[in-house]
Amino acid sequence: MIFCNSYYSNIDIPEQPLTEFVLQRAAELVDKPAFIEGTSDRIITYGQLADSIRRVAAGLAARGFSKGDIFAIYSPNLPEYAIAFHAVVSLGGVVATVNPSYTTQELVYQLNDTGAKYLLTTPNLVNQALEAVKQSQVKEVFVFGDAIGTTSFSVLLQSEGEAPQVQINPKEDLMVLLYSGGTTGLPKGVMHTHYTFGTNFYQFQNSESITSEDRLIGVLPFFHAYGMLMLNYSLACGATIVTMQGFDLETAGTLHFHNRGF
């Protein structure tokens, strides 16, 4: 039997909650843009990102959201996607990412398959979301912006309380349910812990050199495993992500980024 060694050195993988890893440079880069919204040039700095995550986590906890609860996100790429995601996982909750191109019935299936307690969406998807929620156990619908029949995400961003400190076992506690494409049947939720994502990040450090000097175009969908991985790894490295809700060649040519993209 032949055993081969990698050209890369062995890696040590710390056991740490994902949000702790992703925000590891936030205090150092407090005034640096973490996100730039591509269509508006709206900026969220690393300091604002960390503070917003804390506020939203506090707001969710005040509503009774707790460890193990499921929070579905049905949205294209926006800077606030990362805020919502990390607010949930920092509480020990589980994010179920939903393809924003899903129809109402596809959304119904995923909400019921996960047992989602809350749903977050955008104004242009709110009709499908509200119709789907009628056929699910979702308690409340949040929206980036404003829409009748929903709670604005800004309400959570205005929370003044402190988020509870939750004990997280990175190897055991689920963090995200990423759904398969359904090519051989109905989509299936793939369970990821904090540790599985952390393992990928430390593997990347041997082969991918993203730095705080980089500005990257965030066009891979955040609901997808690859887009979610690159979103979080880029933030952990201190890079700036320019978000696009969907790829458009002409628009991409005008965005404020240089030599990198994902």
DOMARBA-931258 format. One record per residue (C-alpha): x, y, z; residue in three letters; residue number from 0. Coordinates in nm, 4 decimals. Last residue first. Example, Ala and Ser with C-alpha at 12.3 -4.5 7.8 and 13.67 -1.06 7.14 Angstrom:
BEGIN
<site x="1.3670" y="-0.1060" z="0.7140" res="ser" n="1"/>
<site x="1.2300" y="-0.4500" z="0.7800" res="ala" n="0"/>
//
This chain:
BEGIN
<site x="-1.5216" y="3.4882" z="-0.5433" res="phe" n="261"/>
<site x="-1.3133" y="3.7768" z="-0.6688" res="gly" n="260"/>
<site x="-0.9720" y="3.9345" z="-0.6468" res="arg" n="259"/>
<site x="-0.7677" y="4.1858" z="-0.8393" res="asn" n="258"/>
<site x="-0.9467" y="4.5137" z="-0.7856" res="his" n="257"/>
<site x="-1.2770" y="4.6109" z="-0.6325" res="phe" n="256"/>
<site x="-1.4966" y="4.9182" z="-0.6547" res="his" n="255"/>
<site x="-1.7701" y="4.7983" z="-0.8861" res="leu" n="254"/>
<site x="-1.8174" y="4.9370" z="-1.2379" res="thr" n="253"/>
<site x="-1.7284" y="4.6240" z="-1.4339" res="gly" n="252"/>
<site x="-1.9541" y="4.4149" z="-1.2129" res="ala" n="251"/>
<site x="-2.2521" y="4.6208" z="-1.3247" res="thr" n="250"/>
<site x="-2.1914" y="4.5411" z="-1.6913" res="glu" n="249"/>
<site x="-2.1314" y="4.1727" z="-1.6218" res="leu" n="248"/>
<site x="-2.4365" y="4.1209" z="-1.4006" res="asp" n="247"/>
<site x="-2.4078" y="3.8690" z="-1.1204" res="phe" n="246"/>
<site x="-2.6826" y="3.8639" z="-0.8624" res="gly" n="245"/>
<site x="-2.7338" y="4.0394" z="-0.5305" res="gln" n="244"/>
<site x="-2.3802" y="4.1747" z="-0.5545" res="met" n="243"/>
<site x="-2.1691" y="4.2424" z="-0.2471" res="thr" n="242"/>
<site x="-1.8278" y="4.4082" z="-0.2342" res="val" n="241"/>
<site x="-1.6327" y="4.2242" z="0.0360" res="ile" n="240"/>
<site x="-1.3409" y="4.3928" z="0.2134" res="thr" n="239"/>
<site x="-1.0701" y="4.1640" z="0.3506" res="ala" n="238"/>
<site x="-0.9879" y="4.1177" z="0.7188" res="gly" n="237"/>
<site x="-0.8754" y="3.7558" z="0.6915" res="cys" n="236"/>
<site x="-1.1664" y="3.6360" z="0.9062" res="ala" n="235"/>
<site x="-1.3982" y="3.8332" z="0.6785" res="leu" n="234"/>
<site x="-1.2625" y="3.6546" z="0.3705" res="ser" n="233"/>
<site x="-1.3038" y="3.3157" z="0.5408" res="tyr" n="232"/>
<site x="-1.6646" y="3.3915" z="0.6268" res="asn" n="231"/>
<site x="-1.7788" y="3.4972" z="0.2826" res="leu" n="230"/>
<site x="-1.5642" y="3.2341" z="0.1100" res="met" n="229"/>
<site x="-1.7265" y="2.9501" z="0.3025" res="leu" n="228"/>
<site x="-2.0785" y="3.0852" z="0.2588" res="met" n="227"/>
<site x="-2.0255" y="3.1296" z="-0.1161" res="gly" n="226"/>
<site x="-1.8924" y="2.7765" z="-0.1518" res="tyr" n="225"/>
<site x="-2.1676" y="2.6198" z="0.0603" res="ala" n="224"/>
<site x="-2.4503" y="2.8095" z="-0.1114" res="his" n="223"/>
<site x="-2.6861" y="3.0518" z="0.0661" res="phe" n="222"/>
<site x="-2.4179" y="3.3219" z="0.0335" res="phe" n="221"/>
<site x="-2.4484" y="3.3137" z="-0.3437" res="pro" n="220"/>
<site x="-2.1114" y="3.3546" z="-0.5188" res="leu" n="219"/>
<site x="-2.0967" y="3.7223" z="-0.6157" res="val" n="218"/>
<site x="-1.8956" y="3.8663" z="-0.3312" res="gly" n="217"/>
<site x="-1.6458" y="4.0790" z="-0.5219" res="ile" n="216"/>
<site x="-1.3242" y="4.0962" z="-0.3252" res="leu" n="215"/>
<site x="-1.1167" y="4.3825" z="-0.1900" res="arg" n="214"/>
<site x="-0.7801" y="4.2607" z="-0.0677" res="asp" n="213"/>
<site x="-0.5427" y="4.4475" z="0.1611" res="glu" n="212"/>
<site x="-0.6702" y="4.2614" z="0.4673" res="ser" n="211"/>
<site x="-0.5247" y="3.9464" z="0.3137" res="thr" n="210"/>
<site x="-0.6433" y="3.6439" z="0.1178" res="ile" n="209"/>
<site x="-0.3652" y="3.3956" z="0.0508" res="ser" n="208"/>
<site x="-0.5087" y="3.0575" z="-0.0425" res="glu" n="207"/>
<site x="-0.3205" y="2.7271" z="-0.0175" res="ser" n="206"/>
<site x="-0.2111" y="2.6607" z="0.3394" res="asn" n="205"/>
<site x="-0.4572" y="2.9050" z="0.4926" res="gln" n="204"/>
<site x="-0.7389" y="2.7365" z="0.3047" res="phe" n="203"/>
<site x="-0.7054" y="2.4187" z="0.5092" res="gln" n="202"/>
<site x="-0.7488" y="2.6327" z="0.8199" res="tyr" n="201"/>
<site x="-1.0728" y="2.7713" z="0.6823" res="phe" n="200"/>
<site x="-1.2055" y="2.4324" z="0.5759" res="asn" n="199"/>
<site x="-1.1535" y="2.2912" z="0.9245" res="thr" n="198"/>
<site x="-1.3270" y="2.5914" z="1.0768" res="gly" n="197"/>
<site x="-1.6320" y="2.5209" z="0.8620" res="phe" n="196"/>
<site x="-1.6493" y="2.1630" z="0.9873" res="thr" n="195"/>
<site x="-1.5796" y="2.2772" z="1.3426" res="tyr" n="194"/>
<site x="-1.8748" y="2.5168" z="1.3690" res="his" n="193"/>
<site x="-2.0969" y="2.2225" z="1.2777" res="thr" n="192"/>
<site x="-2.2491" y="2.1523" z="0.9395" res="his" n="191"/>
<site x="-2.5583" y="1.9481" z="0.8605" res="met" n="190"/>
<site x="-2.6503" y="1.8962" z="0.4947" res="val" n="189"/>
<site x="-3.0220" y="1.9551" z="0.4456" res="gly" n="188"/>
<site x="-3.1539" y="1.7467" z="0.1567" res="lys" n="187"/>
<site x="-3.3255" y="1.8791" z="-0.1551" res="pro" n="186"/>
<site x="-3.6020" y="1.6497" z="-0.2886" res="leu" n="185"/>
<site x="-3.4957" y="1.3838" z="-0.5347" res="gly" n="184"/>
<site x="-3.1793" y="1.2988" z="-0.7240" res="thr" n="183"/>
<site x="-3.0982" y="1.6511" z="-0.8508" res="thr" n="182"/>
<site x="-3.2291" y="1.8116" z="-0.5312" res="gly" n="181"/>
<site x="-2.9791" y="2.0981" z="-0.5260" res="gly" n="180"/>
<site x="-2.8509" y="2.0195" z="-0.1784" res="ser" n="179"/>
<site x="-2.9478" y="2.2315" z="0.1189" res="tyr" n="178"/>
<site x="-2.7040" y="2.3910" z="0.3605" res="leu" n="177"/>
<site x="-2.8115" y="2.3550" z="0.7226" res="leu" n="176"/>
<site x="-2.5927" y="2.5734" z="0.9414" res="val" n="175"/>
<site x="-2.4394" y="2.5831" z="1.2892" res="met" n="174"/>
<site x="-2.4879" y="2.2429" z="1.4463" res="leu" n="173"/>
<site x="-2.3232" y="2.1851" z="1.7826" res="asp" n="172"/>
<site x="-2.0989" y="1.8808" z="1.8195" res="glu" n="171"/>
<site x="-1.7473" y="1.9724" z="1.7118" res="lys" n="170"/>
<site x="-1.7708" y="2.3414" z="1.8002" res="pro" n="169"/>
<site x="-1.9259" y="2.2794" z="2.1439" res="asn" n="168"/>
<site x="-2.0894" y="2.6149" z="2.2116" res="ile" n="167"/>
<site x="-2.1598" y="2.7593" z="2.5561" res="gln" n="166"/>
<site x="-2.3857" y="3.0607" z="2.5132" res="val" n="165"/>
<site x="-2.3167" y="3.4041" z="2.6596" res="gln" n="164"/>
<site x="-2.6434" y="3.5942" z="2.6419" res="pro" n="163"/>
<site x="-2.6663" y="3.8956" z="2.4095" res="ala" n="162"/>
<site x="-2.6623" y="4.2264" z="2.5914" res="glu" n="161"/>
<site x="-2.9501" y="4.4680" z="2.5610" res="gly" n="160"/>
<site x="-2.9785" y="4.7764" z="2.3404" res="glu" n="159"/>
<site x="-3.1551" y="4.6330" z="2.0350" res="ser" n="158"/>
<site x="-3.1669" y="4.8780" z="1.7435" res="gln" n="157"/>
<site x="-3.0358" y="4.6266" z="1.4901" res="leu" n="156"/>
<site x="-3.3216" y="4.3934" z="1.5843" res="leu" n="155"/>
<site x="-3.5799" y="4.6578" z="1.4938" res="val" n="154"/>
<site x="-3.3845" y="4.7304" z="1.1743" res="ser" n="153"/>
<site x="-3.4696" y="4.3784" z="1.0556" res="phe" n="152"/>
<site x="-3.8204" y="4.5120" z="0.9980" res="ser" n="151"/>
<site x="-4.0969" y="4.2893" z="1.1297" res="thr" n="150"/>
<site x="-4.3387" y="4.1510" z="0.8699" res="thr" n="149"/>
<site x="-4.7044" y="4.1710" z="0.7681" res="gly" n="148"/>
<site x="-4.6603" y="4.4812" z="0.5556" res="ile" n="147"/>
<site x="-4.3066" y="4.5238" z="0.4275" res="ala" n="146"/>
<site x="-4.0049" y="4.7245" z="0.5409" res="asp" n="145"/>
<site x="-3.6301" y="4.6944" z="0.4889" res="gly" n="144"/>
<site x="-3.4413" y="4.3669" z="0.5253" res="phe" n="143"/>
<site x="-3.7435" y="4.1633" z="0.6356" res="val" n="142"/>
<site x="-3.8281" y="3.9582" z="0.9410" res="phe" n="141"/>
<site x="-4.1039" y="3.6978" z="0.9503" res="val" n="140"/>
<site x="-4.2276" y="3.5643" z="1.2844" res="glu" n="139"/>
<site x="-4.3464" y="3.2375" z="1.4387" res="lys" n="138"/>
<site x="-4.2621" y="2.9929" z="1.1567" res="val" n="137"/>
<site x="-4.4517" y="2.6644" z="1.2018" res="gln" n="136"/>
<site x="-4.5301" y="2.6240" z="0.8320" res="ser" n="135"/>
<site x="-4.8108" y="2.6456" z="0.5757" res="gln" n="134"/>
<site x="-4.8998" y="3.0092" z="0.6422" res="lys" n="133"/>
<site x="-4.5237" y="3.0796" z="0.6340" res="val" n="132"/>
<site x="-4.5162" y="2.9900" z="0.2650" res="ala" n="131"/>
<site x="-4.7636" y="3.2636" z="0.1723" res="glu" n="130"/>
<site x="-4.5711" y="3.5178" z="0.3769" res="leu" n="129"/>
<site x="-4.2423" y="3.4225" z="0.2121" res="ala" n="128"/>
<site x="-4.3761" y="3.4197" z="-0.1436" res="gln" n="127"/>
<site x="-4.5169" y="3.7696" z="-0.0930" res="asn" n="126"/>
<site x="-4.2015" y="3.8870" z="0.0894" res="val" n="125"/>
<site x="-3.9574" y="3.8086" z="-0.1884" res="leu" n="124"/>
<site x="-3.9202" y="4.1639" z="-0.3245" res="asn" n="123"/>
<site x="-3.9242" y="4.3058" z="0.0276" res="pro" n="122"/>
<site x="-3.6324" y="4.0855" z="0.1414" res="thr" n="121"/>
<site x="-3.6275" y="3.7781" z="0.3660" res="thr" n="120"/>
<site x="-3.5715" y="3.6518" z="0.7197" res="leu" n="119"/>
<site x="-3.7698" y="3.3565" z="0.8552" res="leu" n="118"/>
<site x="-3.8099" y="3.2498" z="1.2175" res="tyr" n="117"/>
<site x="-3.8789" y="2.9228" z="1.4022" res="lys" n="116"/>
<site x="-3.7658" y="2.6907" z="1.1222" res="ala" n="115"/>
<site x="-3.8693" y="2.3258" z="1.1564" res="gly" n="114"/>
<site x="-3.5988" y="2.2276" z="0.9087" res="thr" n="113"/>
<site x="-3.8123" y="2.0129" z="0.6776" res="asp" n="112"/>
<site x="-4.1096" y="2.2419" z="0.7344" res="asn" n="111"/>
<site x="-3.9274" y="2.5561" z="0.6266" res="leu" n="110"/>
<site x="-3.7598" y="2.3667" z="0.3427" res="gln" n="109"/>
<site x="-4.0833" y="2.2303" z="0.1976" res="tyr" n="108"/>
<site x="-4.2664" y="2.5611" z="0.2291" res="val" n="107"/>
<site x="-3.9805" y="2.7346" z="0.0463" res="leu" n="106"/>
<site x="-4.0113" y="2.4941" z="-0.2451" res="glu" n="105"/>
<site x="-4.3858" y="2.5580" z="-0.2418" res="gln" n="104"/>
<site x="-4.3408" y="2.9347" z="-0.2529" res="thr" n="103"/>
<site x="-4.0898" y="2.9180" z="-0.5356" res="thr" n="102"/>
<site x="-3.7170" y="2.9144" z="-0.4720" res="tyr" n="101"/>
<site x="-3.5000" y="3.1726" z="-0.6484" res="ser" n="100"/>
<site x="-3.3803" y="3.3084" z="-0.3147" res="pro" n="99"/>
<site x="-3.2120" y="2.9717" z="-0.2388" res="asn" n="98"/>
<site x="-3.2671" y="2.9146" z="0.1319" res="val" n="97"/>
<site x="-3.0044" y="2.9049" z="0.4055" res="thr" n="96"/>
<site x="-3.1100" y="2.7265" z="0.7235" res="ala" n="95"/>
<site x="-2.9181" y="2.8916" z="1.0060" res="val" n="94"/>
<site x="-2.8808" y="2.7001" z="1.3334" res="val" n="93"/>
<site x="-2.8759" y="2.8635" z="1.6744" res="gly" n="92"/>
<site x="-2.5959" y="2.8509" z="1.9297" res="gly" n="91"/>
<site x="-2.6498" y="3.2176" z="2.0120" res="leu" n="90"/>
<site x="-2.3369" y="3.3124" z="1.8138" res="ser" n="89"/>
<site x="-2.4878" y="3.1100" z="1.5264" res="val" n="88"/>
<site x="-2.7936" y="3.3362" z="1.5053" res="val" n="87"/>
<site x="-2.6188" y="3.6723" z="1.5328" res="ala" n="86"/>
<site x="-2.3595" y="3.5403" z="1.2908" res="his" n="85"/>
<site x="-2.6091" y="3.4707" z="1.0132" res="phe" n="84"/>
<site x="-2.8080" y="3.7884" z="1.0665" res="ala" n="83"/>
<site x="-2.4983" y="4.0072" z="1.0422" res="ile" n="82"/>
<site x="-2.3622" y="3.8106" z="0.7458" res="ala" n="81"/>
<site x="-2.6867" y="3.8594" z="0.5507" res="tyr" n="80"/>
<site x="-2.6778" y="4.2275" z="0.6464" res="glu" n="79"/>
<site x="-2.4121" y="4.2901" z="0.3793" res="pro" n="78"/>
<site x="-2.6560" y="4.1637" z="0.1132" res="leu" n="77"/>
<site x="-2.6413" y="3.8586" z="-0.1126" res="asn" n="76"/>
<site x="-2.9860" y="3.7301" z="-0.2110" res="pro" n="75"/>
<site x="-3.2387" y="3.6362" z="0.0562" res="ser" n="74"/>
<site x="-3.4359" y="3.3564" z="0.2156" res="tyr" n="73"/>
<site x="-3.2651" y="3.3165" z="0.5549" res="ile" n="72"/>
<site x="-3.4166" y="3.0521" z="0.7850" res="ala" n="71"/>
<site x="-3.3551" y="3.0537" z="1.1617" res="phe" n="70"/>
<site x="-3.3658" y="2.7195" z="1.3434" res="ile" n="69"/>
<site x="-3.3490" y="2.6930" z="1.7227" res="asp" n="68"/>
<site x="-3.0715" y="2.4795" z="1.8731" res="gly" n="67"/>
<site x="-2.9618" y="2.7389" z="2.1287" res="lys" n="66"/>
<site x="-3.2221" y="3.0039" z="2.1917" res="ser" n="65"/>
<site x="-3.4607" y="3.2500" z="2.0282" res="phe" n="64"/>
<site x="-3.7028" y="3.3760" z="2.2926" res="gly" n="63"/>
<site x="-3.7746" y="3.7203" z="2.1531" res="arg" n="62"/>
<site x="-3.5174" y="3.8770" z="2.3868" res="ala" n="61"/>
<site x="-3.2629" y="3.6317" z="2.2456" res="ala" n="60"/>
<site x="-3.3373" y="3.7588" z="1.8955" res="leu" n="59"/>
<site x="-3.2824" y="4.1197" z="1.9964" res="gly" n="58"/>
<site x="-2.9604" y="4.0401" z="2.1812" res="ala" n="57"/>
<site x="-2.8278" y="3.8482" z="1.8803" res="ala" n="56"/>
<site x="-2.9244" y="4.1404" z="1.6575" res="val" n="55"/>
<site x="-2.7355" y="4.3848" z="1.8791" res="arg" n="54"/>
<site x="-2.4217" y="4.1701" z="1.9069" res="arg" n="53"/>
<site x="-2.4094" y="4.1100" z="1.5311" res="ile" n="52"/>
<site x="-2.4565" y="4.4824" z="1.4741" res="ser" n="51"/>
<site x="-2.1653" y="4.5688" z="1.7028" res="asp" n="50"/>
<site x="-1.9302" y="4.3249" z="1.5284" res="ala" n="49"/>
<site x="-2.0291" y="4.4477" z="1.1812" res="leu" n="48"/>
<site x="-2.0146" y="4.8141" z="1.2833" res="gln" n="47"/>
<site x="-1.6563" y="4.7714" z="1.4031" res="gly" n="46"/>
<site x="-1.5656" y="4.5789" z="1.0890" res="tyr" n="45"/>
<site x="-1.7069" y="4.8627" z="0.8822" res="thr" n="44"/>
<site x="-2.0356" y="4.8505" z="0.6912" res="ile" n="43"/>
<site x="-2.0297" y="5.0667" z="0.3796" res="ile" n="42"/>
<site x="-2.3032" y="5.1679" z="0.1332" res="arg" n="41"/>
<site x="-2.1533" y="5.1970" z="-0.2163" res="asp" n="40"/>
<site x="-2.5107" y="5.1802" z="-0.3551" res="ser" n="39"/>
<site x="-2.5121" y="4.8997" z="-0.6112" res="thr" n="38"/>
<site x="-2.2104" y="4.7107" z="-0.4812" res="gly" n="37"/>
<site x="-2.2902" y="4.7153" z="-0.1117" res="glu" n="36"/>
<site x="-1.9493" y="4.7606" z="0.0476" res="ile" n="35"/>
<site x="-1.8691" y="4.5226" z="0.3282" res="phe" n="34"/>
<site x="-1.5958" y="4.4808" z="0.5914" res="ala" n="33"/>
<site x="-1.4889" y="4.8415" z="0.5455" res="pro" n="32"/>
<site x="-1.2000" y="4.9332" z="0.7791" res="lys" n="31"/>
<site x="-1.2785" y="5.1436" z="1.0868" res="asp" n="30"/>
<site x="-1.2585" y="4.8635" z="1.3478" res="val" n="29"/>
<site x="-0.9734" y="4.6775" z="1.1787" res="leu" n="28"/>
<site x="-0.7905" y="4.5707" z="1.4967" res="glu" n="27"/>
<site x="-1.1116" y="4.5153" z="1.6925" res="ala" n="26"/>
<site x="-1.2628" y="4.3177" z="1.4028" res="ala" n="25"/>
<site x="-0.9584" y="4.0960" z="1.3506" res="arg" n="24"/>
<site x="-1.0855" y="3.7754" z="1.5159" res="gln" n="23"/>
<site x="-1.4413" y="3.8449" z="1.4037" res="leu" n="22"/>
<site x="-1.4637" y="3.5374" z="1.1791" res="val" n="21"/>
<site x="-1.2997" y="3.3052" z="1.4316" res="phe" n="20"/>
<site x="-1.5171" y="3.4110" z="1.7248" res="glu" n="19"/>
<site x="-1.8209" y="3.3904" z="1.4969" res="thr" n="18"/>
<site x="-1.7353" y="3.0298" z="1.4052" res="leu" n="17"/>
<site x="-1.7080" y="2.8937" z="1.7571" res="pro" n="16"/>
<site x="-1.3621" y="2.7544" z="1.8334" res="gln" n="15"/>
<site x="-1.1928" y="2.4149" z="1.8285" res="glu" n="14"/>
<site x="-0.8497" y="2.4900" z="1.6888" res="pro" n="13"/>
<site x="-0.7395" y="2.3023" z="1.3768" res="ile" n="12"/>
<site x="-0.3683" y="2.2264" z="1.3628" res="asp" n="11"/>
<site x="-0.2375" y="2.1871" z="1.0117" res="ile" n="10"/>
<site x="0.0200" y="1.9607" z="0.8500" res="asn" n="9"/>
<site x="0.2429" y="2.1225" z="0.5889" res="ser" n="8"/>
<site x="0.1482" y="2.1328" z="0.2236" res="tyr" n="7"/>
<site x="0.3014" y="1.9093" z="-0.0418" res="tyr" n="6"/>
<site x="0.0682" y="1.6423" z="0.0880" res="ser" n="5"/>
<site x="0.2092" y="1.3056" z="0.1864" res="asn" n="4"/>
<site x="0.1413" y="0.9880" z="-0.0049" res="cys" n="3"/>
<site x="0.0904" y="0.6396" z="0.1350" res="phe" n="2"/>
<site x="0.1329" y="0.3430" z="-0.0965" res="ile" n="1"/>
<site x="0.0000" y="0.0000" z="0.0000" res="met" n="0"/>
//
